[in-house]
Amino acid sequence: MPMRSLSAVPALGAGLGFRTELHDQIVAHHDDIDWLEIITEHFLLSRPREDRVLGELRELFPIVPHGIEMSIGSPGEVDPHYLEALARLVKAIDAPYFSDHLCFTRAGGVSLGSLTPLPRSTALARELAGKAQRVQEAVGVPFVLENITYHVDLRTGMSEAEFIAEFFEHCDCGLLLDVTNLYTNAVNHGFDPQHFLDVIPTERVVQVHLAGGIEEPGVLLDSHSTAVPEPVWRLFDDVLRRVSLKAGMIERDQDFPEDFGDLLTEVGRARAAMQRPVPA
């Protein structure tokens, strides 16, 4: 099957991250949600319950798989068995693209249980770009990579934005811009998010994540446990002035609101922002 190009990714609209706890509400309110993002690893293995859920959701929504364990930043090539299973999943749901994180999650064959920042360098950016390109070609649809939060900044003389720009200079993958991660890192590490947006290739942004975290003494935590805060909504508006966005998504992983309508309100707010005309 010929490789699908990034330019062929359809405009999906405003979506929500699928979580098992939200299944019934998501299905009941499917008309208010444009698309769903699923966690790749929850559906890689063919099991009756997961297959049944996936089939039901596929009848109602476009679906994009979002991985957390590919570990593109680990030494060596990505596990071919993982890629084979990922390609089967993408084909089964006719996903327009798939995503994961620009980081590493495994070291020495051991899962670290977290999204870990990379030691930024030009050489590593180019090496990982080549690897990402091979992953994209193996799966057959665009590969979209996400910026992560990091509490320890590995100061190497190369900023995160410069690393991202160098990476995308050497592959034709897409960027999942997590606006909350950008805001969190900017606050925690004292940099200007507008400068970050100036440096990265915004023309590669396919999708955004919007989420809420918590504030501890002196630090913001990206917990995906609260409503999207107003500073993140304002930064999202700034992004929309720069980006022709295909998809926006609300992320919530825990402490779900008692009223599902609260999440639908956020999805609706994202949709309205994406549909507003960009000022000339």
C-alpha positions in Angstrom: 0.0 0.0 0.0 1.5 3.4 -0.9 2.6 5.7 1.9 0.0 8.3 2.8 1.4 11.9 2.9 1.1 14.3 5.8 -0.8 16.7 3.5 -3.5 14.0 3.1 -4.3 13.9 6.8 -8.0 15.0 7.0 -9.3 17.7 9.3 -10.6 15.8 12.3 -11.9 18.6 14.5 -12.1 18.5 18.3 -11.7 15.2 20.0 -11.2 13.5 23.3 -8.8 10.9 24.7 -10.6 7.5 25.1 -10.4 6.1 28.6 -12.2 3.0 29.8 -13.9 4.9 32.7 -15.5 7.3 30.1 -16.7 4.6 27.7 -20.4 4.8 28.3 -20.5 8.6 28.4 -18.4 8.9 25.2 -20.7 6.5 23.3 -23.9 8.2 24.6 -22.6 11.6 23.6 -20.8 10.7 20.4 -22.5 13.5 18.4 -20.6 16.0 20.5 -17.1 14.5 19.9 -15.5 14.6 16.5 -12.8 11.9 17.0 -11.1 9.8 19.6 -7.4 9.2 20.5 -6.7 5.7 22.0 -3.6 4.6 23.8 -1.9 2.3 21.3 -0.6 -0.2 23.8 -4.1 -0.9 25.2 -5.1 -2.3 21.8 -2.0 -3.8 20.2 -2.9 -7.4 21.2 -6.0 -8.9 19.7 -8.2 -9.7 22.7 -12.0 -10.2 22.5 -13.0 -7.4 24.9 -10.6 -4.8 23.3 -11.6 -5.9 19.8 -15.2 -5.5 20.7 -14.7 -2.0 22.2 -12.6 -0.9 19.3 -15.1 -2.1 16.7 -17.9 -0.2 18.5 -15.8 3.0 18.7 -14.8 2.7 15.0 -18.4 2.7 14.0 -18.9 6.1 15.7 -15.6 8.0 15.4 -12.4 8.4 13.5 -9.7 7.0 15.7 -6.0 7.8 16.1 -3.6 5.6 18.1 -1.3 7.4 20.5 1.7 5.4 21.8 3.5 5.7 25.1 6.0 2.8 24.8 7.7 2.9 21.4 10.7 4.7 22.9 12.0 6.2 19.7 14.9 7.7 21.7 16.3 4.4 22.9 19.4 3.0 21.1 18.8 0.7 18.2 15.8 0.2 16.0 12.2 0.0 17.2 11.1 -3.5 18.0 9.9 -5.0 14.7 7.2 -7.0 16.4 5.8 -3.8 18.0 5.8 -2.2 14.6 4.0 -5.1 13.0 1.3 -5.0 15.6 1.0 -1.2 15.3 0.6 -1.5 11.5 -2.1 -4.1 12.0 -3.9 -1.7 14.4 -3.6 1.3 12.1 -5.0 -0.8 9.2 -7.8 -2.2 11.3 -9.2 1.2 12.3 -8.1 3.0 9.1 -6.2 5.6 11.2 -5.2 8.7 9.3 -1.9 8.8 11.3 -0.4 7.5 14.5 1.5 9.3 17.2 4.1 8.8 20.0 6.5 10.9 22.0 9.9 12.4 21.1 11.7 10.8 24.1 12.7 7.5 25.5 10.8 5.2 27.8 13.1 2.2 27.9 16.8 1.7 28.9 18.6 -1.6 28.8 15.4 -3.3 27.9 13.7 -2.1 31.1 10.6 0.1 31.0 11.3 3.3 32.9 7.6 4.0 33.5 7.9 7.7 32.4 8.5 9.8 29.3 12.2 10.7 29.7 13.9 13.7 28.0 16.7 13.2 25.5 20.3 14.5 25.8 19.8 17.0 23.0 22.4 17.3 20.2 22.4 17.8 16.4 23.7 14.2 15.9 21.0 12.7 18.0 18.2 14.7 16.4 19.4 13.5 12.9 19.8 9.9 14.1 16.2 9.8 15.6 14.8 11.6 12.5 16.1 8.7 10.3 14.7 6.2 12.7 11.3 7.9 12.8 11.2 8.0 9.0 11.8 4.2 8.9 9.0 3.7 11.5 6.7 5.8 9.4 7.5 3.9 6.2 7.0 0.5 8.0 3.5 1.5 9.3 2.4 3.2 6.1 0.7 6.3 7.5 2.2 9.6 8.8 4.0 9.4 12.1 3.3 12.4 14.4 5.6 13.0 17.4 4.8 14.9 20.6 6.9 17.2 22.8 7.0 16.1 26.4 7.3 17.8 29.8 10.6 17.4 31.7 11.5 18.4 35.2 15.2 18.0 34.8 16.5 20.0 31.8 19.6 18.4 30.3 21.4 21.6 29.4 23.5 20.7 26.3 23.7 24.0 24.6 20.7 23.1 22.4 17.2 24.1 23.4 14.2 21.8 23.1 12.8 24.0 20.3 16.1 23.8 18.4 16.3 20.0 18.9 12.7 19.7 17.5 13.5 21.9 14.6 16.7 19.9 13.7 14.8 16.6 14.0 12.0 17.7 11.6 14.6 19.0 9.2 15.6 15.4 8.5 12.3 13.6 8.3 8.8 14.3 6.9 6.9 13.2 10.0 4.4 15.5 11.7 4.4 17.2 15.1 1.9 16.7 17.9 2.2 20.0 19.8 1.1 19.5 23.4 0.2 23.0 24.4 0.0 22.1 28.0 3.5 20.6 27.9 4.8 23.7 26.3 3.2 26.0 28.9 4.4 23.8 31.7 8.0 23.7 30.5 8.0 27.4 29.9 6.9 28.1 33.4 9.1 25.6 35.1 12.3 26.4 33.1 11.7 30.1 32.5 11.6 30.4 28.8 9.2 32.3 26.4 6.7 29.9 24.7 6.4 32.4 21.9 10.1 32.0 21.1 9.6 28.2 21.2 6.8 28.6 18.5 9.1 30.9 16.5 11.8 28.2 16.3 9.8 25.0 15.7 8.5 24.1 12.3 4.8 25.1 12.9 3.9 24.0 9.4 4.4 20.4 10.6 1.9 20.6 13.5 -0.9 18.2 12.8 -2.5 17.9 16.2 -2.5 19.5 19.7 -3.1 18.2 23.2 -4.9 20.3 25.8 -4.9 19.2 29.4 -4.8 20.5 33.0 -2.3 19.8 35.7 -1.6 20.8 39.3 0.7 23.3 40.9 3.1 22.2 43.6 5.4 24.7 45.4 7.6 26.1 42.7 6.6 23.7 40.0 3.8 22.8 37.6 2.9 19.1 37.2 1.4 17.7 34.0 -1.0 15.4 35.7 -3.9 15.4 33.2 -6.2 15.6 36.2 -7.9 19.0 36.0 -9.7 21.2 33.5 -7.5 23.0 30.9 -6.4 26.3 32.6 -6.9 29.7 31.1 -3.2 30.3 30.3 -3.2 27.2 28.2 -6.3 28.2 26.3 -4.7 31.6 25.6 -1.5 29.8 24.3 -3.7 27.6 22.2 -5.2 30.7 20.6 -1.6 31.9 19.8 -0.9 28.5 18.2 -4.0 28.7 16.1 -2.8 32.1 14.7 0.3 30.2 13.4 -0.9 26.7 12.5 -3.4 25.3 10.1 -4.5 22.6 12.6 -6.0 19.3 11.6 -7.0 18.0 15.1 -7.3 19.3 18.7 -7.9 17.0 21.7 -8.7 17.2 25.4 -6.6 14.9 27.5 -7.9 13.7 30.9 -6.4 10.6 32.6 -7.6 10.8 36.2 -9.9 12.6 38.6 -12.6 12.6 35.9 -15.4 15.2 36.5 -18.7 13.9 37.9 -20.5 15.7 35.1 -19.3 14.5 31.7 -20.7 17.7 30.3 -17.6 19.5 31.8 -15.4 17.5 29.3 -17.8 18.1 26.5 -17.7 21.9 27.2 -13.9 21.7 26.8 -14.2 19.8 23.6 -16.7 22.4 22.4 -14.4 25.3 23.4 -11.5 23.7 21.4 -13.8 23.3 18.4 -15.0 26.8 18.5 -11.4 28.1 18.7 -10.4 26.0 15.8 -13.3 27.3 13.7 -12.8 31.0 14.4 -11.4 32.9 11.4 -7.7 33.8 11.8 -7.2 37.6 12.0 -5.5 39.0 8.8 
